[in-house]
Every structure is written in C-alpha cells, then in structure tokens.
Amino acid sequence: MTASGRDKRDAERIEILGDLLGEVMVFSPMAVKEISVTGTQVETAFPLQLDSLHDFRLTLGDRSVVVKGRVVHCSISDMDQEVVLYRSGVEFIEPSERVHSVISEFVDAIKDGRRAL
C-alpha cells in the first residue's frame, strides 16, 4: 500500500500473527411463509442454527423493515435431487415501535383483505 493510502486511515492497522476468525453477515433470499406481530416462518436454502440471532429484512407491501429475530426451530421442508429447503420459525426480538407498527399494519391488511373475499 502506498504512503498516501495509509494516510487516509483513522487508525493504525496491526498485522495479526496467527489466526483471528470472524464472520461476514450477508442478506440472502428467503421466502416468508407465515407472519405475525411476534414472529415469522421462513424458507431458506440453508439451515438456520437454533437460538441464533439474525437481522431479517422484510418487504411488507410498499414498506421495508429490518427486525432482529431468534431462530426457535428449523427443519427440512422439501428435498429433491439438487435442492434442500429448510423451514425455520423466528421469534422477533424487541422490535422498535416503528417496526412493530409496520408489521402489525401489514398483518391487519392481509386479514382485512381475506375477510372481504
């Protein structure tokens, strides 16, 4: 790295001797199968570890929210020769008032729409 590149840093970097492990968190597509104000059931192409915490981005109508959730169960829901799908139950963890309101309004709108049929 050039001297000018180093000058742009706010803090000095220190080389790690040995191993220092970490993880990267990325958003991956999922299908929302059920939703309530307290949680959701999702289908993914990979298993979610029990009791793990994740940030879930949900697109609810024309609004999008990110809510923290804890995985309460996970099992294989479908399997063929090339694809395994996993279904997981997720409990929302302390959603903000705004997130709770968006989810509640979305759930109510679905209920109202089904009543009209």
ABEGO torsion letter per residue (X at the ends): XBAAAAAABABBBBBBBEBBBBBBBBBBBBBBABBBAAEBBBBBABBBBBGBBBBBBBBBEABBBBBBBBBABBBBABBBAABBBBBBBBBBBGBBAAAAAAAAAAAAAAAAAAAAX
